[in-house]
């Protein structure tokens, strides 16, 4: 899938599932449970043991299907390149690394670096970033999207961290391009309750669709 197509699809879906797990087996189960709930963007974080193997396996498993596998918690260009080679279709980072952005642009892979200030937002856009991750979202709350889009209405923002079922709609209504959600989505996996993960994923999808319709 081309970079432009991935960004367009993310705009339509507007949800990225941030997946953390204790091991490869749990990572695969969580990913499948989330997919069954209807979320199509799966972000495997580099903090998961065997993350690159999981990305490779999921990329092959869902090849030709309506699922987009990405890498998260990518801190540097070296890790970004390894993730891309493993099959990651997009790269997400908690930090702002110009070198990593440049590498992803070199290979036409969407990159979503983390920012906290307007200065970082502008720098990200100057480097060609299409979707900017606002992190940690919980430190600001949904109002930060309106605050950013006041002086920077052309920015596409994706909050991550602190996004829950309770505030997902508000993030979207405040102008978020998409939302990233992790712990509030995957909590059930800690006790092996993958059905609750699927149920929560479906609830996120319904909330976001409704919010986008009433935006």
N, C-alpha and C positions, 0 to 999 in steps of 0.2 A: 504494500500500500504506500502510495506516495506521501510525502510530507504534507502537502496541501490537503490531501484527502483525509489524513489522520486528524489534522486540526479542524477540518470541517465536521468530521464525525464527532470529535470531542465537543464542539459547539452544540451539536444536536443532542448528544447523550448527557453531557454536563456533569458526569460523575466519574471520579477515579477512585477505585478501591485500593487503599494503601495496605499492603499485606506484610505483616510481620509474623514470624513463627519460630518455634524452638528448634525445628529440624525440617529436613526436606519433606518427609512424609506429611507432617502437619501443614507445611506450606502448600503442597499439592491439594490436600483435602480442603483447605480454606479457599483456595483459588476456585476449585470446582464448585464449592458450595455458593460462593459469591456469584459465579457465572450462572448457576441455576436460578438465582434470584433476579437475574436480568441485568446486572451491571456488566458492561462489556469492556471497560478499561481496567485492566489488572496491573497494578504497580508492585512488583516484587522488590522489596528493599534489600540492599546489600548487607544489612545486618542479619539476614537469615542465613544460617549455615547452608552452604551449597546453593546459594542464590543463583549463580550463573547456570548451574545444572537445571534448576527449576525453570528458569527462563527458557532454556533450550528445549526442555521437555514440553512445556506448555505451548511454546511456539509451534512445535511439531504437532502436538495433539490438536490444537485449534486451527491448524493451517487450513485456509479456505473457508473458515467460519467467521462469524461476525464478532470476533473478539480481538482486542488489541493488547498485546503484552508489552509492558515497559519495565524499566529499572528505576528504582527509587533509592534515596539516600546515597546518591552518587556524589562523591566529594571532589573528584579530580578527573582530568582528561584520560589518565591511564585506565581507570575503572570504567569510564564511559565507553572507551573503545572496546574493552573486553565484553561489556554488556551488549554493545551493538553486534559484535561478532557472535555472541551467544543467541542473538535473535531479537533483542529488545528493539521495539519500533519507536520508542520515545524514551527520554531520559529526564528524571526529576531529581532535583537537589535541594537540600535545606539551606545551602549557602550560595554565594555569588562568586563564581569562578569564570573570569573572562576566557581563560585557556580552554576550559571545558566547553563553553558556549561555542568557541571558534571550532573546536574539533567536531562537535555535533553538526554545526553548519557545513563543515567540510564534507560530511557524508549525508547531508540533507536529512538529518534526523531531528525531529522536534525536541527542543530542550526547554525545561521549565525550571529556572533557577529560583532559589528562595530570596526574597527581599523583605526589608522592614521599613525602608525609607523612600521618599520620593526621589532622592538622588540615585539610589540603586535602581529604581524603576526606570528612570530616564537612561541610565547607563545600559540597562538590559535592552531597552528598545533600540538604542543606538547600535548595539551589537547584533540586532536582528532577531531578538527573542519575540516569538509570537504570543506565547502564553506565559504570564509571570506568576510564580507561586508566592502567595502572601503567607509567610511563616514566621513564628507560629500564630495561626489565626486566632487561637484562644486568648492571646495577649491583647488583642484589639477588639474582637467582636465584629459582627456584620457591618457596623457603621463605617469601618475602615475602607470598605469598597467605595462608598459614596465619597469619602474624604479623598481618596486617590483619584477617582474619576472626575472630581470637580476640576482640578487643574490639568488632568491627564485623561480626558474622555476617550481617547483612542487606545488606551491600554486595555489589554485582556487579562483579567486577574482571576487566579484560582486559589482560594484560601485552603489551607491544609493545617490540621491541628486544631482541635476545639470545635470541629464541625460535627454536629449530632442530628438526630431525628428532630429534636426540638427546635433547632435553629437553621436547618438546611434551607427551608423555604425563604427565610429572611435574607440569607446570603445571596440567593438567586434574585430575589426581588430588589436587592440593593445594587444589582448590576454585575454580580460575579459571572464570569464566562463559564466557569465550571467549579465544582467543589471536590476536594480530596478528603476522604474519610477513612479512618483506620480503626482505632481501638473501639469506638462506639459501634462499629459494624461487625467486628470480628470477636467481640467479647466471649461469645458462646464457645469458641474453639478451645478456650483454656480448659474447659471441662468436657471437651469432646462432643459438645452439642452443636453439630454442624447444621442441623435443621433450623436452629434459631439464627444462624448466620445467613442462611438462604432467606428466611423470613424477613430479617432486618434489611437485607439487600433489596428485596422486593418493596419494602416500605420506603426506602430511600428513593427508589425509582419512581414510585407513585407520587411522592411529595415533590420531587424535582419537576416532574412532568406537569403537575398541577401549577407549581410556582411559575414555570416558564410560560404557561398558558395565560396566567394572570399578571404577568410581569408589567 
